[in-house]
Amino acid sequence: MQLRQLEYLVALARERHFVRAATACYVSQPSLSAAIRRLEHELGVPIVRRGRRYEGLTPEGEVVLA
């Protein structure tokens, strides 16, 4: 787990939108999404609810965010 991944998660929770979170972090949206997916893989749980767009954090994601 890298600090940058957690920063991306905080930005995503704040912005509630992948593109806006990526912009706030000065990275591309695919880079932010990949970092979040790597974090999920490392933790072994989904932390972001995804549909056609951002749907919020899972309960596990809320714990990680806290």
C-alpha positions in Angstrom: 0.0 0.0 0.0 1.4 3.4 -1.0 0.5 6.7 0.5 -0.4 7.9 -3.0 -3.1 5.3 -3.3 -4.6 6.5 -0.1 -4.4 10.1 -1.3 -6.3 9.0 -4.4 -9.0 7.3 -2.3 -9.4 10.5 -0.2 -9.7 12.6 -3.4 -12.3 10.2 -4.8 -14.4 10.2 -1.7 -14.2 14.0 -1.6 -14.9 14.6 -5.3 -17.3 11.7 -5.8 -16.2 11.4 -9.4 -13.2 9.7 -10.9 -12.3 12.4 -13.4 -12.5 15.2 -10.9 -10.5 13.2 -8.4 -7.8 12.5 -11.0 -7.7 16.2 -11.9 -7.4 17.2 -8.2 -4.5 14.7 -7.9 -2.8 15.9 -11.2 -3.0 12.4 -12.7 -5.0 10.9 -15.5 -8.3 9.1 -14.8 -6.9 5.7 -15.9 -3.9 6.1 -13.5 -6.2 6.9 -10.6 -8.5 4.0 -11.4 -5.6 1.6 -11.7 -4.1 2.8 -8.4 -7.5 2.3 -6.6 -7.8 -1.2 -8.2 -4.3 -2.1 -7.0 -5.2 -1.0 -3.5 -8.3 -3.1 -3.6 -6.2 -6.1 -4.8 -3.7 -5.5 -2.0 -6.4 -5.3 0.6 -8.4 -8.2 -0.8 -11.7 -6.4 -0.7 -13.6 -4.0 -3.0 -13.5 -0.5 -1.6 -15.3 1.4 -4.4 -18.8 0.6 -5.7 -18.7 1.0 -9.4 -21.5 0.9 -12.0 -21.5 3.0 -15.1 -20.1 5.7 -12.8 -18.9 6.2 -9.2 -21.5 4.9 -6.8 -19.7 5.5 -3.5 -17.4 3.6 -1.2 -18.2 0.1 0.1 -18.3 -0.4 3.9 -14.7 -1.6 3.7 -13.8 1.5 1.8 -15.3 3.7 4.5 -13.1 1.9 7.0 -10.0 2.4 4.9 -10.9 6.0 4.4 -11.3 6.6 8.2 
